[in-house]
Amino acid sequence: MSRPIFYGFIFSLIVIGILTAWMRHDVTGIPLKPGEQTSAWLVEAKVDFRAHGDEPVLASLNLPAHTPGYKLYFEQTASPGYGFSIIESDGARRGEWSRREADGMQTLYYKIQIVPDPNPSSESERPPESSLEVFWRESDRIAAENLLEEAYQRSSTPQSLTREVIKLVAETNRNQNAELLLANHSRPHLLEKLLSHAGLKVRVAMALELEDARRNQELIPMIEIYADDEWVVFDPVSGEQGLPSNRMFWHRDGGSLIDLMGASGAQVNFSMLEQRVPALELARAQTGDSVFDLLSIHHLPIEEQGVFKLLLLLPVGALITVLLRVLIGIRTSGTFMPVLIALAFLQTSLIPGLVNFVAIVAIGLLLRSYLSSLNLLLVSRIATIIVIVVFIVGLMSLIGYQLGFNTGMTVAFFPIIILAWTIERMSILWEEDGPKEVLVQGGGSLLVAILAYLAMQLEYVGYLSFNFPELNLVLVALIMLMGRYTGYRLLELRRFHALESK
């Protein structure tokens, strides 16, 4: 592979890894840093009414269906003795409480938790088939047409017409037409009739103003018109266009908030509380149909997630090993044995892991020196060492347990086969090159393992490797880039120290 193609490939891996991780963050909402928290609102609707006692009770409450700017995290009810179900029809959601017998004052609770949605979905509701059919008394009809004519002259679009009508109705010094109409209609109902009379598709939506630690709040009416293939929101008092960031729609279907059978005197009050919740938990709970959600490790069973959490740390250890061997020049016993040792340290913790490793290798070397005098074949010798290592591991686990060190029981995480081969290689190295070389390679292996462990146990490293596994493409690119290095290693430069002194 030519140099330009190679470096282009390396650059592509880095770009793909970083871009994919950013897209996962943007689509699923998984934060880029551990411990991040986001704002969430706990909203509770309290329904009070008086049951008649002589007939079954059915209470139907309009529930949030589509809340632009917010996502519904969870919902629950508290209604002892009542059956509860959610009925969905034509985009509207209603919660129905039912009970065969009830008497006196009754209280029902419906609670939701909502979180801000940084990527709100586009409005999916269809417009009504036609405008609302309006009926006026003759005097009201004349006043409405005069008021609409005045607003029509000041406007050019459905949005501007809506703003002008709201201004005329809300002005402090209203004209006689507005005063006459308001005497017989509430403001939201009047605006709905006026705009429908003007040929607009309009509805009254009910919104809730979010303010921390507020109680006994009521819904606020909002005016919506369908223009330019979307629903446009207006404040019926100020005429401001758009839904304020501190308001959420409770229902928008134009239906009643509460319907009762077998009871009377219904009152609905709302309370709310702002909370701080872990952003990662919210992202995990809010699954979608994107490719990142479908292929997420978080959908695996917990046991398998734990396995992957360790496996995805191996590329970090491999990168540290390549860096120390290729650029620094540290010699190790085996190519990637330090990575496996570092992985074992993650289970045993560093100090107990070091003690166990050094003890097992030291005892194994002593026993291996005896096996050398028996002139066994290689396969038999390695198999014997494996059995010996298993006995040593079991013995150290029992000793650790008796001494009250729980970490002694986790020594089994050490790769038995790798330990056996390490003992065999170090024994041959001792015979051929002497104990100094054994100490150099053994100490180098432990040094690389310790540095790899320190990198792998960092919270931020573990968080990114597990939640954004595509970042391993960046590590692969860096490893391949170091694989093309053919210059002097850092530890080899000491050979030129004599020339420097001259």
Number of C-alpha atoms within 10 A of each C-alpha: 6 7 9 9 10 14 15 12 13 19 15 15 21 21 15 15 21 18 14 17 21 19 12 22 17 14 17 22 19 21 21 18 14 16 12 13 16 14 13 22 22 20 21 21 21 17 18 17 18 18 23 17 14 12 15 16 22 19 23 21 21 22 23 19 17 21 21 18 20 22 19 18 16 13 13 11 16 13 15 9 12 17 12 17 12 13 13 12 7 8 12 17 19 22 18 20 20 18 15 14 15 20 15 10 14 14 15 17 17 18 17 18 20 20 22 18 14 12 14 12 13 8 12 10 11 12 16 11 7 11 17 17 9 12 10 13 8 9 11 17 17 13 20 23 15 14 21 21 13 15 20 18 10 14 15 10 11 20 19 16 21 27 21 21 24 26 17 18 22 17 12 8 10 13 13 11 19 21 13 15 21 17 9 10 12 11 18 20 14 18 22 23 23 23 25 19 20 18 14 22 21 27 27 22 21 22 21 20 18 19 15 13 10 14 14 12 16 16 18 17 20 21 26 25 22 18 15 9 9 15 20 17 22 24 19 25 16 12 19 13 17 13 17 13 12 11 18 22 23 19 24 23 17 13 15 10 17 17 16 17 14 19 23 16 10 17 14 19 15 20 20 23 16 18 14 12 16 15 20 20 11 18 17 16 11 14 14 13 7 12 11 17 18 12 10 18 18 15 13 12 9 11 8 12 15 12 10 16 17 17 14 19 25 19 18 21 26 21 19 21 26 21 18 21 18 19 19 16 16 22 19 24 21 14 13 16 22 27 28 20 26 31 25 24 27 17 16 22 16 17 11 17 23 19 11 22 19 13 15 20 21 13 14 22 21 12 15 23 15 10 14 13 8 9 9 12 9 10 9 10 17 18 14 17 24 20 14 18 21 18 12 18 24 16 13 19 21 15 14 18 14 11 10 10 14 14 17 24 17 20 22 16 17 21 14 16 16 15 21 25 18 19 26 21 16 23 20 16 17 17 12 10 11 13 13 11 15 20 14 15 18 20 16 20 24 22 18 27 28 19 17 27 26 15 18 26 16 10 11 14 15 19 18 20 22 21 21 22 19 21 22 21 19 19 18 19 19 18 19 16 13 15 13 11 11 9 8 12 16 14 11 13 10 11 9 9 10 8 8 8 6 5
